[in-house]
Amino acid sequence: MFKVKQNLTRFLDLTILRTSRLFDRKWYLAQYPDVSQAKLDPVLHYLVYGGFKGRDPSPHFSSCWYLNTYKDVKTARINPLLHYLKYGRREGRKPCNQEAEQEKMGVQDEIVYTGDYTSWEEALKNCTGYDNPEILEKVKTALLKVKKGEAKYERDSVVFDEIQYSWPLLAGLLRVACEHENQLNVLDFGGSLGSSYFQNQEFLSILEKVRWCIVEQPSFVEVGKELFQDLDLAFYYDIDECVKNEKLNVVLLSGVIQCVENPHVVLRKITSLGVKYIIVDRTPIITDAKRDRLTIETVPPRIYSASYPSWFFERNMFLKHFSDNSYKMVAEFQGFDLANIENSVYKGFIFRKP
């Protein structure tokens, strides 16, 4: 049992590093050719060896500086970047000693959440919003690379040469298909231009039928219909249009419900549809809160220059939408995203209607 827990911890730690923008796989291999020559996994090498030897995961994080500055981390023998991502960022620790230079160059290390706003309108006044055309252009370019086989995976407009799976999400999708004659009919609310579809396509290709329907902003739907839509992937402007035309067996909410102005209105609508399964992933919960918290999410300029409102949910209020509509929780799992909001955690849930 100890070994199983140890392996699970190692897997989770690797996933945190792989999905962080502070770990640049190609940069690490180029910087340390011995890793490339030995054909080692750069993330695993950094986790168990490189970080402790002062090797940097990217130009934006200094392992040596972090360990020498924060002696408690060095004494505890914790990988420096892993500590920063899991604890240090929330504690106000810095990734390197070049903060002033980074600010001058417009470089920000990770997504940052700030504020506690009383209304969506107030938050919008202090950010650029979701309709920034740069976001769509970046996402389109990245996912076209995935579609053409030039990249393996896209998340938030960033391309990777290795797919980062959310295994509980994938297990949930396959369970839905098993209960429905090997067929999967998804309503992917806020699914971008197909991020989750392409992410899981290899595993879902064994199914008898996959119909993946994305409900998105009009600008995304127009691009989706023009460049991505096919027999398996479809785009809709709203939930009602999708429900009218499709025989759905699962709704997917992956990293999206926190991005809408009235999330509880959307949750009430979705849970009232009567779809057999609802899968939630990459959703921020504040563990000790008595109410939701509205923040502003600021994206690093090296990804795209944007900021927009983002919710952190009070757990009981969030889950009540599902229990009120007779959904039973099949599973709860840990998400791999991290935020600098105190006592926050990203969660995933699988719900089934009896």
N, C-alpha and C positions, 0 to 999 in steps of 0.2 A: 504493500500500500504506500509506503514511504517513497519507493521508486516511482510509482505512478504520479504521486503529487509533485515529485521533483521534476519529472519529465513535463508535466503540465505547466509548472512554473517556468521552465526553460522555454517552452513553446510560447507562452504569453509574453515573456520578456523579448523574445525574438520578434514577435509580431509588433510590439510597441516600437522597437527600433526600426523595423522594416517600413512601417507606415509613417514614420516621422520624416519631415522634410529636412531635419538636421542630419539625417544619414543619407549620404550621396554614394550609392553603390559604385558607380563608375569612377567617381573621383577617388574613392578609397583604393580601388584596384590599381588605378594609375599612379597614385601616390606611393603605394607600397607593393611593388611588383613581385615581391616574394610570395605574397598571398595569391596573386594571379598565377604565378608559375607553379605553385603547389596545387592549383585548382581547388582552393578552399572557398567555402561560403564566406564572403566578406563580413556579413552581419554576424555570423556565429564567431568568426575570428575576432572581431572587435569586442563582442560581448565577453568572451572568456579569456582573451589575451591582449588584444590591441589596446583597449581602453586603459588597462592597468599599466601598460608600457608607455603611455603618453601619446599614442597614435590618435589622430583626429578623425572623426567620422565625416567631416566636411569642412570647408573653409570657415563655417559659421559657428563652430564649437571647438573649444580648446580643452582636450582631456587633461593635459598636464596642468594647465592653469586652474581648472576646476578642482582637481585633486589637491593641488598645493594651496589653493585659497580656502577650500572647505575641508579642513583636516578631519572632521568627523566622518565625511564620506570615505576618505582615504583609510582611516582607521577601521571603518566597518567593512572594508573590502567590497564596496558596491561599485559596479560599473558606472563611470561618471555621467555619461549621457543618459543611461537608464535612470539614474537617480534624479537628474534634472527633469526628465520628462514625467516621472511619477510623483516627485515630491518638490524638487528644487524650484521649479517655475512658480508653483503656488506659494512657496515660502519667500519669493522675491530674490532668489539667487540668480546670478548672471551666467550666461553660457561661455563668456570669454572676457578678456580684459580690453576689448576694443569697442566698447559700447558707444563712445563718442564718435569714433570713426564710422561705425555702422549707421548711426543716426544721420551723420553728414552725407553718407552715400545712399541714404534711404533704404537701408537693409534692416529688415525685421526678421527675427529668427523663426517665430512660430505664430500661429493664429492666437490673437489675444482678445479676451472678453472683458469689457469694462462697463461700469455703471449699474444703476438700479432704477430704471425709468418707470414713471407712473402710467405712461400711455405709449402706444405705437407711434402716434403723431409726434410726441416729444422725442422719441428715439430717432425717428426719420430726419428730424431737423438737424441731428448731429452726425449723420452718416450719408453715404452716397446712395444707398438703397440697392435693391435686387435687380433693377432694370438697367443696370450699367451694361452697355453693349459690349464692353471688353470681356465680360464674363462669358457671354454666349460665344464670342469669337474664339476665346481660349479653349472652351469646352469642345466646340465643334472641331477645331484643329486637332485636339488631343484624341478625340474619339474616332475621327477619320483615320488616324494612324493605327488605332486598335482594329478598326474594321478592315483595313488594308493589310493587316499583319505586320505593320512596321513597329508596333509596340504591343506589349502583352496585356496592359491593364491601365485604366485611367481612374483617378479619383480626384474630384474637385479640380479638374483641368490639368492635373499633373500626371504624366505618363511614367510607367514603371516597366522594367524589363522582366518582372516576375509578378504573377498574380498573387494578391493578398486576399485570401478567402476569409469570409466570415462563416466558419464551419457550422455554427448553429443555424444561421440563416439558410444555408444550403441544405442542411438536414431537414429543416422545416419545409422547404419547397419540395423536396423529394418525398416527404411524408404526405403532403397534400396530393401529389401525383399518384402515390400508391393507393390512396383512398378513392381516387377518381379515374380508375381504369388507365393508369399511366399517362394521364393528360393533365396539363398545367395551364390554367387560364388566369393570368395575373393582371390585377390593376395596380400598377406601380405609380403611386401618387407622388408627383414631384421627382420623377425618375430621370430628369435631365434628358440626354439624348440616347439613353440606354446603358448607363454605367453599370448597373447591377445585372442587366441582361447579358452584356458582353463578358462581365466578370465570371458569370456562372454558366456560360454557354457550353463549355466543354462537358460538364457533368450533365446538363439538361438535354444534351443532344441524343442521349439514349432513350428518351421518352417517346411515346407514341405520338404525342402532339404537344407543342408549346405555342401558346398564344400570349404574347407579352404586350400589354397595353399601357402606355404612359400618358398620364394626365399632367400637363405642364402649362407654363405661361405661353401666351400666343406666339411670341417670337421663337420660343423653343419648338413649339408644335410645327410652325411653318418650316423651320430648318429640318426638323425630324421627318416630316412628310416628303420633303424634297430629296434628302440625302441618305436617310437611314431606313425608312419604312419598307417592309417587304411582307411576305406571307406570314411570318412569325412575329414581327415587330410592328406595332401600330401606335399612332399618336392621336390623342383627343384633347379638345379644348377644356372640357369639364367632366366632372364625375357622372352627371346625369346622361350625357351623350354616350359615355363609355358603357354604363350599365344597360342602357337601352339596346346597344348593339352587340354586347358580348355576354357569354355565359361564364361568369367569373366563379372561381372556387377559392381564390385567395387575394387579399389586399396586402400590399407591401408598403410600409412607411419606413424608409431607410434614410435617416439623417435629414428629414424634411419637415416634420410637424413643428419643430421649433422655429422654423423659418416663415411661418404664415402669421398673418396679423391676428386672426381669431382661431387659435388652435383648438379650443374646446368646442367651437361651433363645427369645425371640420371633423373632429373626433365623434361628436354626436351624430353627424350625418353618416360617417363611414360605419359606425357600429350599428346604425339602424338599417343598413342595406340588407342585412341577413346573409352576407357571404360567409361560407363555412369557416374559413380561416382568416385571421389577421395576424401578420407578422410585423413586429416593430423592431427596428435596429438603429444603432447609433443615435440614441435619444438621451439628452442630458437630464438627470434627476439630481435635485439637491436633497441630500439625505436627512438633514435636520431642519428643513424649512417648514413654515406654516402657510406659505403662499408661493405662487410662481414668481420668478424674478425675470425681468426683461432687461437684457444687456445689449451692448453693441459689439458685434464680432468684427474685428479688423484683420484683414488678410494681408500677409506679407507682400510688399510690392513686387518681389521677384516672382510671385505667382500671378497676381494681377492686383491693381490698385483698387480696392473696394472695401466698403464697410457697410454693415446692414444689421437690423434688429435681430436678436436671437433670444429665444426663451429658454429658461431652465425651470423644470417642472417640479411641483410638489407631488410626491409619489402617490399619496392616497387619492388626491383629486384626479390625477391622471388615470389611475387604474379603475376608478369608479365608473368611467364611461363604458368599460367592457363588462364589468359585473352587472351594471344596470340593464344591459342588453343580453344577459344570459350567456356571455362568453366565459369559458373556463380557461384558466391559464395552464397550458401544457408544459411550458418551460420558461425560465428566466435565465438570462445569461449576461455576461459582462461584455460591454462594447470595448473597442480598442482605441477609441478617441480619448483625448485628454483635454482638460481645460484648466485655466488658472483661477477658476472660481472655487472658493473654499468649500469643502464638503460636497463637491459635485462628483458625479460618476456617470459614465455613459452606459446605458442599459439596453438590453434587447428582450423582447417577450414574444412568445408564440401563443396565440389564443385560438380556441376552437369552440364553435357553437354546436351544442349537442343535437 
